[in-house]
């Protein structure tokens, strides 16, 4: 029994020393006493590979490469203990879920229980840490009681509550695990005790390599090995051995390993095991850096401030022997692609193998997905060192969402998450994504959620008709379409319903796990995973292919653990689902490299690799290297210090870990034997600036003149031809960059000659020539739409175009918007919610019913209360017809319905008051014009055999008799404040009300039996306003103030008698409370009055009709231009639903706004309308 330390700095040959000793003993006697090399779990594969590929070394049995975990199983096979079942992190997560749920009411801070995001993971980490350092649940409870007695600390006020909760959780977990389960710390404890009785250990010689420090449990194992084995040799990366009791400098780079050296010597002395003289490897030139003086200088002078005085030529990255290069990239993707290009160059030009290259990243989540994507694009084989979370995998999501469906109330979101994994259904009837999308569209529009999934009564075609026509359905889901939706629904729900029934009948956790297994078997999940694995392998994605098959075993292992944990228990199905969800959330898969020749991607903290020639250290940014230690655990740094003072030792705190970052940097910088590539990003994914690491400045001071190369995402003007053509690999990336070069060539920038060779090569390759041609065609692309051909226009619109006035306005706002909505018939996905159009329809229908009833009786006979009561009753009748009864579906919608009822009631009362003051009476309510309507359409000849019929529905038409004849006015109910702006009329943006007036005046002789003249167009704002008052108002004053709030906007006939008919209470020299008119003292209209004389009304009618005809001609001629208007600051694009379709961008060539100018004065505006003859049309 003895302890021997082998120390040396990075690259001095420690690993080779240990391997050579084992090899020599094997050569001497392949069957002697056991030779055991213990390494970290992640290094076992490459260490075994290095051993078995030793030239001249035949087969052997006596040497083994083990991790602590594998050693534990080896010892327990001999000494016993395998009856205790190992539990993994996902098993502990399920158990924690159960404990948190059971203790929810007794917890103080963690009452949110397992539903609190990340809580289970953080609690698991803390309990594991406590257990690792010998802290038990009873010890936590004891400290909790003492802390509670003393009271809260101002620096750590949450400690009492945290300790209270954690002590309860910890003690429950200990009770659940005691005697039956074994986690990682228990395994180490059993290993440490088993060493004492193991004959195999007594005969073995042990080497430990790749460790910088040990946990308390691992130290106990090493002590057991020291006491029992022949010899224990530990290789440590430190500048010298440290004896027992010797304390290293806190600021030393090798503080961690030096402290380990001293601790091992202390253990040996305490055990009475002799400590052999240390083997100190300190060659003049470390073997690793024998061929690279720059890296040798960097390692040797790591703790010094010596400045490189070697050949200046070596500082140039492109020169042979250059050991270090610095690269500043515009962003992380540019950084990853630059590294990929350099790898390809080294493999092609310098004879490197992929396994000679490694990528180190200090903060892996920032780069893992990006590097995987980039290396796949570049055809670089790689292996991502570390365990990969699998919560995102479709199979895992399938299990989680299926359980959420059947135990969480059949939420639509869970159902479609499950459906979109493409696993739901049966092996014989897989549901396509198109079917799922159609079902989702219907479910979102119809409000299918919860119990509605199973109630056939609510599965009916969506209503899109008139609110007052209950039979109207005008739906896209006809009988056959609805039948197909029901078939898809049943195919989706049948296996889920079967799972639900099995879980309800299950009498124990064992039965529930069997139910879930039967569900996975019924849906053919295992076969689906097998197919995915084969597809990925055939697609050249061996790494991704290797992820699918182990998932089935992982989920089965999870179910086995749950059965062992609580097989006979009878929890609620929701608790069972939650435990499974927590276990899957914590599930991670480790893999072996898919190929022996692959680039290793890892972190300097975890990854062990001694045979790497080139290291690419990415992400060398401030706050990353050295790593800014985050406080994301359950305990803050202050709380950890407080607990340490109370006798609860814990893992090193943030300060110590920050100091150890210097050692992490040392390991990363001194791993390669040939070249160190260091890069950093200048901006993050959001474009925010980022600074380089402080180590960059240190390196540049150590190596004066060391250049920094800027790595852009594409070739830059001024780069050499060689530098530009480095971007021409692989072919897919070459295509992208070639397109950019050709686009710049069109703008006058001459590309490097080599790009024409790239172009010719791509043209000659059958698999790339087609893509090249398509990309070349894109060079001619401008974001402009050509007019439709006459044939296409006729197919879309026919020879007789039926259109509404709002459609004309939409065309003027942007022709492409009109084409998208009425030509292509695109529309946004309907949602089960109350939108502005639904509210508008409700207002119109309720006001029509109220007005029709009370005007039949006579408005003077009805007071405000009667108007309000009738309006409320009308709203009640209409509510079931709004969006499939959405306003009756919940309490929240019930509150909305009440507010809408109050709005309509108030507006109705004001309509009644205005009617009492008016000589105009309704002659038409919701008056339709068009084919099969009361009034015929407004028909316009567009030429070339094309005709346009204008159709619509007018909210209200009022009439009044005057000595001069019959006057007609139009009223339109609006849910928002609207004014008639003649500027917009002149440009065709506002045509509706004037067209309606033109229609009723034109058809008055046929409709009313006599000709009529225009009296005005008015907008009535439907609302329930508040009346501001400082001192209170009498009922009469309040009524007058409310009437003013409902003053209508629009344009009326400039005729005193007509105006007084509209507001019979209007005296001379006053402002009307009903219409937008004000008299001056002399009886004339003020400048603020919105009036037009008879000639002006004729101009408006003629101009509007001419504009509509011109718009109709442009439509049938195929005008689909992407040309939105701009009037001052107003544009139609702000809320346009077709923005993703048209891709309008004012900065692109050909994308310009139609600039619409406002008139300088009212007179100028009327002159513009009068003089604009090309827009006028005879009446």
N, C-alpha and C positions, 0 to 999 in steps of 0.2 A: 504494500500500500504506500503510495506516495503521490505528491502533487508536483507537476512540472509546468511552469509557465513558459510559453514561447511568445516573445514580444517582438515587435518591429513596426515600423511605420508602413504606410500604405505602399504596396508594390514591392515590399522587401522579400517576399517569398514564403510567408507563413503557411498559406494553404498548401503550397507545393511541398513544404517541409513535412507537413502531416501526411499528405498523400504518399510522398516518397517513402516515409517510414513504413506505412502500411504495405506498400508495394514490395519493399525489400523483405518484409517478414513473410509475405505471401510467396515470394520467389524462394525463400529459404525453406518454408514448410507450408504448403497450401492447406494442411489439415491440422494445424496446431490450435492453441487456445484462441478464443474469440477475439477479434479485432473490431472494435465498434467506433464508428465515426458519427458523432451527434452533431447535427446542423439544424438551422431553422427550417420549419416545415416547407417554406417556399423554395429552399435550396436543395432539397433532397434529390429531385430529378436530375439536375445538372451535375451534382456531385457524384451520384451513381453512374451517370453517363461518363464522366471523366475517369472513374475507376475502371469500368468495364471496357473502355476503349484504349486502355494502356497497351502500347505495342509490346508483344512478347509475353504478356501475362495471360496464362490460360485460365480455365474455369476454376472457381474457388467457392468454398462455403463458409470459411471462417470469418471473412470480412463482411460487415454489414454497415450500411448508411441508414441512420435512423433519425427521426425527430423525437422530441420528448413524448409526443403522443404515441407514436409507433413503438417507442421503447416501453411505454407503460403497458400496452397490450402484450408486448413480448414478455414482460415480467409477470403480468397477471395470469398469463397462460401457464406459467410455471408455479406461481405461489398462490393462485386463487384470486377471486374478486370479479370474475367476468359475469357472475350472476347479477351484479349491480349494473343497471342499464345506463349507458351513456345518454345524456340529454344535451341537445345542441341549443344554440341561441334561439332558434325558432320554436323549439319546445318550451324553453323558459319564457318566451314571449307569450305563448298560449297560456301558460300557468299564471303569468303576471296579469294577463287579461282577466282571468277568473278571480284572482285575489283582489284586484282593483275594483272589480264589479261588486264583489261580496262586501268589501270594506267601504264602499262609496259614501255611505251616510256617516261613517266615523272619521273620515278624512277631513282635513281642514283646507290645505292648499290644493290638494289633488282631487277635489271632489268631482271634477270633470271626468275622472275615471279614464278608461281606455280610449274613449272617444277624443281625448285631448291629443292633438297631433304631436307625434314624436315622444310622448310621455313614456310609453313602454320601453322604447329603445334607450332613453336616458336613464330610467330607473334601473334597467338591466345592466347598463355600463357601470353605474355607481355601486350597485350591490356586488357585482363581480370584482370591482376594485377593492371594496371593503373586505370581501372574502379573501382576496389575494394577499392582503396585508394583515390577515388574522383577526379581523373585526367580526364579531358575531352579532346576531340580532339582539341578544340580551344586553350586549355591551352598548349598542346604539340606544336601547331603551333606557339603560342606566344613565347615559350621558343626557338623554332627552329629559329625564326626570330632574336631574341636577340643573340643567339649563332652565327648565320651566320654573324651578324654585327660585332661581336667581333673578329671572326676568329677562326681557329682551335687551339685546345690545344695540346701541345706537348705530354702530358700524355694520351690524348684521341682524337687522330686526326680524328677519324671517326664519332664523335658525330654530327657534322653539317649535314652530309649526311644521317646518320641514322634518326635523328629527322625530316629531310625534308621528307624522304620516309614514316616514320611512321605517321607523321601528316596527310599526304594525305590519307593514308590507314584508319586511325582511324576516320577521319571526314566522309569519304565515308561509313564506317561501321555504324556510328551513324545515318547517313541519311537513310540507308537501314532499320535499325531496329526501328527507331523512331515511336512510337505510335502503332506499330503493333506487335512487337516481344518483348519477355521478356526472357532474359537470367538469369543465376543464381544470378547475382548481382542485376538486376532489380527486381527479385522476392523478394530478401531481402528488397529492398527499399519499395516495395509495402506492404510487411508484416509489416515493421516498421510503415508505415503511417496508415495501416489498424488497427493496435492495438488500436489506439486512439478512434476509433468509434465502436469497437467490444464489444457487450454486453457479448458475451461468454467469452472473455478475462477478462472483468470486474468482472465476477463471479468466475474466475478460480484461483486456487492456483498452482504455477509453481515450478517445480524442474528442475535444469539443472545438468547433470552428464556426466562424461567422456570427458569433454573439458579441455584442458590445456591453451588455449588462444582463442581469437576470432578475426575475421577480422573486419575492420571498419563497414561493412554492418551488421555483426552479433551483434556488440556492439550497433548499432542503434536499432536492434530488441529488445535486452535486455533492452535498455532504454525505448522503447515503452511498454514492458511488465511491467517494474517497475512503470511507470506512470499510468497504467490501472488496473493491476491485484491486487488481494488481498495480495499476498506475492510471492516473488521470492526467492527461495533457490538455492544457487549455491554450489556444492561440488567441492573442489579443492584439488589436491594433493600437499600440501606444508606443511612445518614444522610449520607455524604459519600464522595467518591472517595479511595482510598488509593494513593499513588505507590509506585514501586519502592523496596524497602528499608524502607518504613514498616511498622511492626508495630502492629497494633491491640491495644487493651487486652484481656487474656484474658477479663475478665468482661463485656465489652461484648455487648449483645444482638446486634449485627451483626458479631460476630467472624468468623463463617464467610464472609459475603459480603465483608467488608472485606479478609480475607486473600486471597480470590479476586481482588479488585481489585488488590492489590499484586502478586500472582503474575502476573497478565496483563500488567501494566506491565513487570515484570522480563523476561517472555518477549519482549515487543516490543523492549525495549532490546537484549537479547541477539541478536535477529534483525536488528537495525538498522532496525526499523520505527518510524516516528515515532508518537508518542502525541499525538493531538489533545486540545485542551482538553475536559475532561469536561463533559457536559451535566448540570447538577444541577437536578433538579426539586424545588423546595421552595416550593410555593404557600402563601399564608397559610392557605388552607383547601383541603385535599386534595379533588379532584373527587369521589372516591368518597363522602366523608362530608358533601357540601355540604348535604344535607337532614336530617342527623342530628347535632346538636351533642354528644350523649353519646358517640357513637362517635368523633367528631372529637377530643373531649377525651381520650378513652382513648388514641388513637393518638399524639397530640401529646405527651402527658405519660407515655408508657410508662415511661421511665427516671427519671421524677421522682416526687416524693411530693405533688404538688399535689392539693388536694381540690376536688371539684366544688362550684361555687357557683352553678350555673345554677338554673333553675326547679325547685322541688321536685316540681311536678306531673309532670315527665318521668320521675321515678323510679317512678311507678306503671305497671306493665306494660300496663294496659288503656287508657292515655291515648295519643292520637295523638302521634307523635314520640318515644315512649319507645324508647330504643335498646338497653337491656340488661335482661334478666330472669333471675332465679335460681330454680331449681326443684330441690327435694330430693324424690326419689321413693322409695317404700318398697322397690322392687327394680328390677332392670333392665327387666323387662317393663312395669311401671308407667311407667317412664321413657320407653320407646319408644312406648307407647300415648299418653302425654301429648303427646309431640312430634307424633304422627300426628293427634291431635285438633286441635292448634293449626294444623297445616298445612291441614287441611280448612277450618278457620275462616278462615284468611287467603285461601285460594283463593275461598271463597264470599262472604266479606264485604268483603275488601279488594282484590279484583281481581288477586291474584297469579297468576302462572302456575307450574306445577310446576317449570319450569326456573329460576325465580327462587329456589328453595329448595335448600339443601344440608345434608347431615348430615356432621359431622366426628366421627370416633372415633379416639382415639389408639391404642387397642389393639383392632384390628379383630376378632380371633377371638372376643372376648367378645360382640360385637354383630351380626356379619354374619348369622348364621342367624336370630337374633331379629328384627332389622329386616326381613329378607326376609319372615318369616312375618307380622309385624304389618302391614306396609305392604300385603301381599297381602290380608289380612283387611279392611283399611280401603279397599281399592280405589285405592291411591296408586301411580301408575306410578313406577318407580325404576330407577336404574342403579347397580350396585355396581362402583365403580372398582377395578380390579386384576385380576390373573389368578387364576382359581379352580382349586384342586386338583380333579381329577376321579377320584381313586382310589375314591371312594364310589359312582360311577355304576354302574348295573347292567351296562352293556356292558363297562366296564373290569374289573369284578369277574368277569364271565363269562370274559373272556380269562385273567385271572390264575388263577382257580380251575380252569378246564379244564386248563391246563398243569400245575397242581399235582396234579390228579387223576392224569393219565397219566404224570407223571414222579416223583411223590412216593408211590407205593405205594397209590393208590386209597383214601386216607383218607376215611372216611364224612363227616367234617366238610367236607372240600373238595368232595365230590360234591354235598352238599346246598346248600352255598353256591352252587355252579354252577347247580343245579336251580332255586333260588329266585330267580334273576335273571329267570326266565320266558323265557329265550332258548334253553334246551336243548330239543332235539327237531328237527323239520324244519318248514319253512313249512306243510306239509300236516298235521302232527301236533304241535301245541303241547300240552304237558303242563300240565294245570290245576294250580293251587296245591293244591286238595283232593287230587288224586292224589299230589302230592309229599308232602303232610302224612301221608297214610296210609302211604306207603312209608317215610317217616322214622320213624313210630311203630313199624313192624315192624322196621326196621333197628336201632333203638335197643334194642328188646326182645330181638332175636335175636343181637345182637352182630355185625351185618354190617359188616365192615371189611376193607380190604386184599383179599387173595385171595378172601375169602368172597363178594365181589360176583359172582364168575364161577363159583363152584362150586355147581351146582344141587343137590348133595347136602345142603347146609346150608339151602337154601330150602324149609322145610317148615313146616306149621302149628305154632304155638307150643304147647308142652305146658303145661297148667295142672292136670293131674290129680294123682293120688296118686303119690308118689315110688316106691312099690312096684308100681305098675301101669304098665309101660313102654308099654302100648298106649293109656293114657289121654291124650287130647289136649284135650278140653273147650275148644276154642279158638274165638276170635272170627274166626279166619282159616280158614274152611272151604274146600272144594275150589274153588268159584267165586270166592270172595274171593282165595284164593291165586293163582288163575290171573290175575286182574286185576292183582295186585301184580307178577307176573312180566312181564306185558305192559308195565306202566309202567316196570319196571326195564329191560327191553330197549329201550324207546323212549328212555330216558335214556342208556343206555350205548352204544347203537349208534354215534352220531356220535363219542363219546369214544373208543371202541375203534378207530374208523377213524383218528382223529387219532393215537392211540398207535401204530398200525401204520405210518402214514406217517412218523412221527418216527423209528421204529426203522429204517426203510429209508433214511432221508435220509442222503446222503453228505456234506452240507455245511450250513453255516448258511443258504445260499441255498435249499437244498431244505427245510430246516426252516421257514423263513419262508413258503415256498410251501405247505407242509403246513398251517400255521396259517391261511393265507389261504383254502385250500380248505375247511377246517373252518368258518370264519366264513361262507363262501359257502353251504355245505351247510345250515347252520342258519338262513340267511336273516337274518343280523344287520343288514345294511344296510337291508333293508325294514323290520325291526322299529324301527330308529332313526327312519326316515322316518315311520312311523305314530305313534310317540311324539311326534315334533315336531308333527305335525298335530293330535293330540289336545290337547296343551298349548296350542297356539295357539287352537284352538276353545274351550278352557276359559278363555281370557282370561289366559294366562300366557306372554306373548311372550318374557320373559327366560329362562324355563326351556326354552321351545321352542327357543330359539337355541343351547342347549347340546348338543342331541343330534346334529345333522348334523355339526358339526365334529369330533366324536369319531371318526367313521369315518376322516376324513382324517388325524386325529392318529395313530391306530393304524397306518394305512398308511404314514405318514411315518416312524413308529418302525421298522417293518419295513424300509423302504428304507434308513434309516440303519444298521441292523444288517447288512444285506447289504453296504453299502459298507464298513462297519467291518471285517468278517471273513467275507465271503461264501463264500470257499473253505475256511475252517477247518472242522474236524470235531470240535466239542466234544461232550461227553456231553449227552444231552437235558436232564438236570437243570440243567446250567450254562446251556444255552439258555433254559430256563424261568426261571431266576433272573435272567438279564440282561433278559428281557422284563419280569419283575416289577419290577425296579429302575427300568427306563425308565418304566413306567406309574406307579409311585409318585411319580416326579418330574414327571409330565405336568401341565401347567396350561394352561388356556384363557383367552385374553383375548377380550373381546367388545366390540362397539360398542353404544351405547345403543339399545334397541329402539324408542325414540321420541325425537324432538327435544324433546318437552315431558315431561320426567321429572325427578324429584328425584335429585340426585347424592349418592351415599353414598361417602365416602372418608376419607382421613386427611390431616391438615395437612402431613405430611411428603411425601406423594406427589401428592396431588390438586392440580391447578391450575385455578382458576376465578376469573375477574375480573368476572363479571357477575352475581354472586349478591347478592340483596337480603337474605335472611334465612339465617343459619347457625344450625343446631342442634348445639351442641357437647355430645355425650353422654359420660357416663363420666368426668366431671371429679372423679375420686377421688384420694385420697392414694396415691402409688405409681404412678399412671397418668399424671397431668398435674402435674408433670413425670414422665416415664416412668422407673421404676427399671430401669436397664439390667441385664438378666439375663446371667449367664455361662453360656451354653448351647452355646458352640462347643467346638472341640477344645482350644483353648488358653485357659488362665485369664489374667486381667489381669496377674498377676505374671509369668507365662511370656511374655506378649507384650512386657512391658517388658524382660525379660532378653534376648530375641531382638533387640529394637531396639538394645540396647546392644552387641550382637555384630555390628551392621551389617546387620540385616534390617529395613528400614523397613516398617511395616504401616499399616493404616487407623487412624484416630484411636481411642484407647482409650475405656474406659468413662467416665473422668473428663471428657474433652473432649466426649464425646457428651452427658453429663449437663448440662454447661454450655450446650451448644447447644439443650437443651430449652427454654430461655428464648426462643430465636428461634422454635421451633416454636409455642409458645404465642402469641407475637406475631403470627405469620402467621394462626393460627386466629382470634384475637380481632379481627383487623383485616380479615378477608376480606369480611364483609357490609357493604352500604351502607345498610341500613335497620334491621336488628335483630339482636342477638346473644342467642340463647337458650342458657343454660348450665345443665346438669343433672347430677346425680350420684345414685347409688344409696345408700341407707342400709344395705342388706344385700345379700349375694351370694346365689347360687342355693341355698346350703345354710343360709341364714338367719344367717350370721355378720355381725356389724356391720362397716360400712365408713365411713371418714372422708372428708370432702370434701377436695378439693385445697387446697394452700396458696394458690392463686390466688383462691379464693373469699374468703378473709379479706382479701387485698389489694384486691380489687374493692370489698368492703364498706367498707374504710377509705377508698378513693378516692371512693366514692359513699355518703356517710353517709345512712342512711335507706332504702337499697335493700332492699326486702323479699325474703324467701325464701318461695316458695309450696310447700306440701307437696302432692306429687302422689301420690294413692293409686290403687290399682287399680280402685276403684269409687267412686261418689258417696258423700260423707260427710254425716252429720247436721250441720246447721248451714250447709252450702253453700247459696248462693243458687240460685234456680230456674234461672237462666242457667248457672251452674256445673254444676249437676246434669245439665241437658239437653245439655251438651256431650258427655256420655258416650253420648248416644242416636244416635250415628253410628258406623259404618254400621248398616243394619237388623239384621244379625246380632249386633252388639255391643249394640244397643238391646234386643233380645230378652233377652239375658243380664242386663243391668242392670235391665230392667223386672221380671223375675222376682224379683230381689233386693228391689226396692222393694215388690212385692206381698207377699213373705214378711214383710218388716218391718211392712207394713200390717196383716197378720193378728196381729202381736204388739203392735199399738197405736201404731205410728209412722206418722203421716200423711205420705204422699208429696207432693212438690210438684205443683201442679195440672197442670203441663205433662206429667207422666207419663201422665195420663189421655188427653191428646191423642195421645201416642205409642201408647198402647194402642189407641185408636180407629183410628189410621192403619194399624197392623199388622193389625187385624181386617178392614180394607177391602181389603188387598192379597192377591190370590189366592195369590201365591207365599210369603206369610208367615203367612197365617191358620192354615193347618194346623199349622205349627210352634208358633205361639202357643198353639193349643188343647192340644197335647201338653205344652207346658211348664206351662200352667195346671193341667193334671191332676196334674203332679208336686207342686204345692203341697199336695195332699191326701195325698201319699205319706208313709207311715211304714214303717220297716223291720220290718214284721210280716207274717207269712204267715197267711192265713185258712185255716180247715180245708178239706180237700178235700170236694167234693160226694160223696154216696153213690155216684153213677155212676162218678166218677173213681176212687174208692177200690176199687170192685169191678173196674174195668178193670186197675188196678195190681196188686191183691193176690188177686183172685178170692174165691170164697165159702169156700174152704178154704185158710187161710193156713199155709204150711209155713215154720217159722222155727227158728233156733237160739237158744240161750240168750244167746250173745254179742250177737246182734242185739237181744235185749230190753235188755241192759245198754247197748248203744249208744243205744237210744231214750231210756232214762232220763237218760243223760248229756246228750243234746240231741235233741229230736224231729226237728229239721230235719236234723241229721247223719244220722239214720236214713233220712229221706226221700230225701236226696241219694244215699246209697249203695244203698238197697234199693228205693226208689221210682223215682227217676230213673236209677238204676244208673250213677251217675258213678264214675269211678275215675281215679287218677293215671296218667300215661303210664308204661308199664312200661319199665324200663331193664335193660340187660344187666349186672347186678351182683348180688352176694349181699347180700340184705337179711335183717333179723331173721326174717321169716316163713319164708324159705328155710332158715335155720339151724334154726329150731324144727321144721320138717318133717323135716329130716335127723335131728335128735336123736330125735324120736318114733319114726321108722321104724327107726332103728338099734337103739334100746333095745327096741323091740317084738320085733325079730328075735332079738336076743341073749337077752332074757328068755324068750321062747317056747322057744328051743332048749334052754337050760340048765335051765329048770324042768321040761321034759319028761324030762331025764335025772336031775333031782334036784339042787337047788342045793347040797346038802351035798357032792356029789361033785366039784364044780368049785372050784378055788382061785382066788385073785385073778388069777393069770397067765392062767388059762383064760378067765375073764370078759373080761379085757382083750383077749386074742387074738380071741375071738369078736366083740367089739364092733368092733375094728379091721377085721375081715373084713367085717362088716355095712356099715360106712361105705364100704369100697372098692366093694362091690356097688352102693351107692346113688349114688355120686358122678356117674356118667354121667347120672343122671336129674335132677340139680339144675340148673335154669335152662339147659337146652340144653348140658349138660356144661361149664358155665363154670369149675368147679373143676379141670378138666383142660386149660384153654385156655392157661395161661401159668405161668411160674415163680412169679410173685407169688401167683396163685391156688393154685398147688401148695403154697406155704408155708401158706396159709390152710387148705387141706385137711388138712395134717399137724397143725396145731393143733386142728382140729375132731376129728380122729381121736384125738388125745391126750385131749381133753375127754371124748369119749364113752367111751373106754377107762377113764379114771379113774372116771367116774360109774357105769359098769357094774360095776366092781370093788366100789364102795361099795354098789350095789344087791345084789350078791351077799352082801356081809358083813351087810347089814341082813336079807336073807332067811335067812341062817344063824342070826340071833338072833331070828327071828320065828316065831310059830306060825301066822301068816296066810300063805296060799298063793294065788297068782293063779288066778282062775277066768275071767277075761276080759281080753284084751289088745287094745287098739284096738277096744273093743266098740262097735258101732254100734247106735243105736236110731232108729227112724223107719220110713217106708215101705220095704219090701224089705230091711230090716235084720234082725239076729238078734232084737232086741227091738222091740216095737211102739213107736210114738211116744207121747209124753205128750199126750193129746188133751183139749182144753178147749173147752167150749161158750161162744161169745162172744155168743150171742143174735142175733136178727134173721136167723136162718138162716146165720150165719157160724160157722165152726169153725177152731180153730188146732191144728195138730200141731207139737209140739216135737220136733226131731230133733237128733242130734249123735253124737259119737264120744268114748268114754271111754278115756283112756290105759290105765288098769289098774284092775281090780276084784279085791280080795283077799277071801278068806273064811276064817273060823275057826269050829270047833265049840266050843261051851261048854255047860255043863249047862243053861243057860237057853235054848239054841237057837243058830241060825246067826247069825253076825255078818258084816256086809259093810262094807268100807271102800273109799274111792275114792282113787287116787293120780294126781296130775297132774304131768307133767314140765314144768318151766319153765326157760327160759334166763336168767331174772333172779330176784332174790330177791322172793318174794311171801309175804304173810301174809293170813290170813282175818280181815278187820276187820268185826265185827258191825255197826258203824255203817253201813258201806257196804251190808251185807246189808239192814239195816232200811230203807234208802232205795232199794233196788233196783239199786245200782251193782255189786254182786257177788252173782250168783245162780248161776253156772255149776256149781260143785262141789256145792252143796247140791241143785240140781236133778238132777244126775247121780245123787246118792245116793238121792234120792226115786224116780227112775226104776227103779234096780236093786232097791230095796226093794219097790216097788210090784209089779214083775213077777217077783220072786223065785219065787213059787209056780209060775208057768208055766215060768220059765227053769231054775230049779234044783230044782224039784219039792217045795219046802217054803218056808214063810215065813221071813223074815229080819228082823233089826233093824239099825239103823245103828250102826256102830262108829267112824266118823270120816271126815274128808276131810283129805288130806295133800298138801302141795306138795313135790316133790323138785326141788331146784335143781341143774341140770346144769352142772357147771363143773369146773375143774382148779385148786383153790386152792393157795396156798403156805402152808406151816406155819412160823410164826415160831418161832425157837429160838435162844437165846443160847449154850447150852453143848452143843448136840447132843442127839439123842434116839436111844434104842434102837429097833430095828424095831417092837417091841411098843408102845412109847410113841408112835412116829410113827403107827402104825395106829390107835391110840385117838384121837390128836389129829385125824387125818384123818376118822374117823368122826363126831367132834363137828362138824367143819366141814360135814358133810352131814346134820346133824340136820334132819329135816323139820318144816315149819311147817303149821299148820292148826288143826283142832278134833277132839278124840276123845271117845269115850264116857267119862263119869266113873264108871268101874267098874274096880276094882283088878285083877280077873282079866283083863278085856279089855286093859287097859294092859300087863299082864305078858305077854300073848300077843304083843303088838306088840314088846316088848323083853324077852326072856326073861333077859337079863343084868342087868336092873334090880333092885337090892336095895332093901330098905326104907330110907327116909331118904336118897334119892339123886336125882340129876337124870339123866334119860334122855339117852343119846347118839343116840337114834334118833328119838324123837317129842317134841313140846313139853310134856313132863310132868315134874313134880318132886314127890316125896313129902316130907312133913314127918316128923319123928321119930315122931309118933303114927300114921303110916301114912295120914294124910289128904293130900289134894292141896293144894299150896301155891297162893298167890294168883297166882303166875306161870304156873301150869299152864293150858293152853288146853283146857278140858274142858266138857262139857255133859251133864246127866243125861238120862234117857230122856224125861221130860216136856218138857224143853227141846228135845230133838231133834224131838219131835212138833210143838212150836210152830214151830220153824224150817221144817220141811217144809210145814206148813200155811200159814205166812206167805209163804214163797217161792212156793208154788203160787198163792196168791191174788194176789201181786204180778204174776206172769207173766200171769195171766188179765186183770188190770186193764190191763196194758200192751198186751196183744193187743187189748182193746176200744178203747183209745185209737188204736191203729194203724189198725184198720178203720173207725173213726169219722172218720179223716182228719186227725188231729192232726199238724201239721207246724210247730209253733211254733219260732221261733228263740229258744230258752230254755235255754242251757247252765247246768249246775249250778255252784255254788261251795260248796265245803266247806273252811272255813278259807281257806288260800291256794291250794287246788287247783282248777283249772278244766280243762275238756276242750279249750279253744280253743288251748292253747299249740302243740300239734303237729297240729291238725286240718287235714286236706287240703282241706276245703271252706270255709275261711275266706274266700277270694276270692269264693265264691258267695253266702254268707249276708250278708257285709258287717256282721256284728254289731259294734256299737259301744256300750258302756255309756253313752256321753254322749248318744246319740240317744233321743228319746222312744220309749217302747215297747220298748226294748232293755234288759232287766234280767236278771240272773242269778237262777236258782232257788237261793235260800239254803237249804242243807241243814245243819241243826245237828247237832253231835255230842252224844252223851249224856254227862251229867256223871259217871256211874259205871257199872260193869258191871251192877249191880242195876237201875239205872234203864233201862239198855238192854234188859235182859230183860223188864222191865215194859212197855216200849214195844212190844216184839215181841209180848208176850202180850195186851196191851190193844188192839192195832191190829186190831180185828175186821174192819173193812171190807176189809182186805187178805188175810184168811185164807180158805182154801178147804178144804172137807172133804176128807179123804184117802180 
